[in-house]
Amino acid sequence: METIEKIEKLKKERKEIIEGSSKKRPIDTYIDKETSQISNIYHTIVTDIKEETKDVKTFTLTADKDSPTPHLAPFKAGEYITIHVTVKSSPVTRAYSLSSSPSLANKDIYKITIKRVENGLVSNYMLDEIKVGDKLDVSKPAGNFGYNPIRDEENVIAIAGGSGITPFMSLAYAILEGTYNCNLTVFYSVRTYEDIIFKSEIEEINKKKKNVKFVITLTREEKEGYLNGHLTKEMLEPFIKEFNTVLMCGPKELYRSMNDILNEFNIPRKSVHYENFFVEYEPAEKTTYKLKVVMKDKVEEITCKNDETLLVAMERAGIKAPSLCRVGECGYCRSILLDGKVKMIGASLKKAEAENDYIHPCVSFPDSDIVLRLDI
């Protein structure tokens, strides 16, 4: 009898402990106190704008000391931030790789380098309208592109086209500052000498002749000291070792041509990593569908062309839909498809998400009239 009483007493005590723990507010726990201090949005001021080429500018963003986020989050070379701007009354976002040394984040500084895109809504706005002193809201750094000392080999070959040089500048600085212990050779392809972004910085780094080297090839011009033409196997061969990691950032045409060359070196696909910053889809026939957006306190009915993503259609209509990477990888824009069919390009959906009708609007093109639920 005494044993039974002891057991019942222990059961009661255990129940009280469990109930007491469940009533505890999450903010009272140590980990939540720490994570609650990490902001999703940082308030910055444009403190410098440098014209790199006729259609490329580098923007220096410094933490707004008078805002709720007087300090910026640290980042790894290869990560990006998403800027939030309002263009023509529509709230829009765009993701840009950080082009500065990660150490500058300790001084509350980010740098992004933006190339003008033909008919580009945000790129044209940034290059034509933004000036020193303007304020910009940006996301915390994110992304999985770049060098990983646990995963990658010591010999790193980076292949960049056009503005795809940006994450590799950040990586070069990180290596020179001792953050990573590896050798980096950057093959940088541009049309002409005048199209070279970070020209003076690259020249300065090459003079140091340490474990970072830039090899520039001009595809539409011949100039002493530079390679001429598109990248070839012969250009890469002197820098290929027994074990290599290859990082690529640039247009898809560059990826396709380089994959053929890398196959000749027998570099395994697991050792090749790409930065994906574009979504391509060309429907057989262009048409326009109805898009009904169900939000917490309202419903809006708009139109969506089948050659534009649901996210772009919502932004065009002034709906502040959630977005971050804009290429279907981060899952931040994840929403529920209540009705209709979509063509989703390259989304990283988990099986459970797909089975419960989740989609990523940033890479979803309508294939019928759509009813979409946003958690906003």
Buried (B, 14 or more C-beta within 10 A) or exposed (E): EEEEEEEEEEEEEEEEEEEEEEEEEEEEEEEEEEEEEEBEEBBBBBBEBEEBBEBBBBBBBBBBEEBEBEEBBEBBBBBBBBBBBEBEEBBBBBBBBBBBBBBBBEEBBBBBBBBBBEEBBBBBBBBEEBEEEBEBBBBBBBBEBBBEEEEBBBBBBBBBBBBBBBBBBBBBBBBBEEBBEBBBBBBBBBEEBEBBBBBEBBEEBBEEEEBBBBBBBBBEEEEEEBBEEBBEEEBBEEBBEEEBBBBBBBBEEBBEBBBEBBEEEEBEEEBBBBBBBEBEBEEEEEEEBBBBBBBEEEEBEBBBBBBBBBBBBBBBBBBBBBBBBBBBBBBBBBBBBEEBEBEBBBBEBEEEBEEEEBBBBBBBBBBEBBBBBBEE
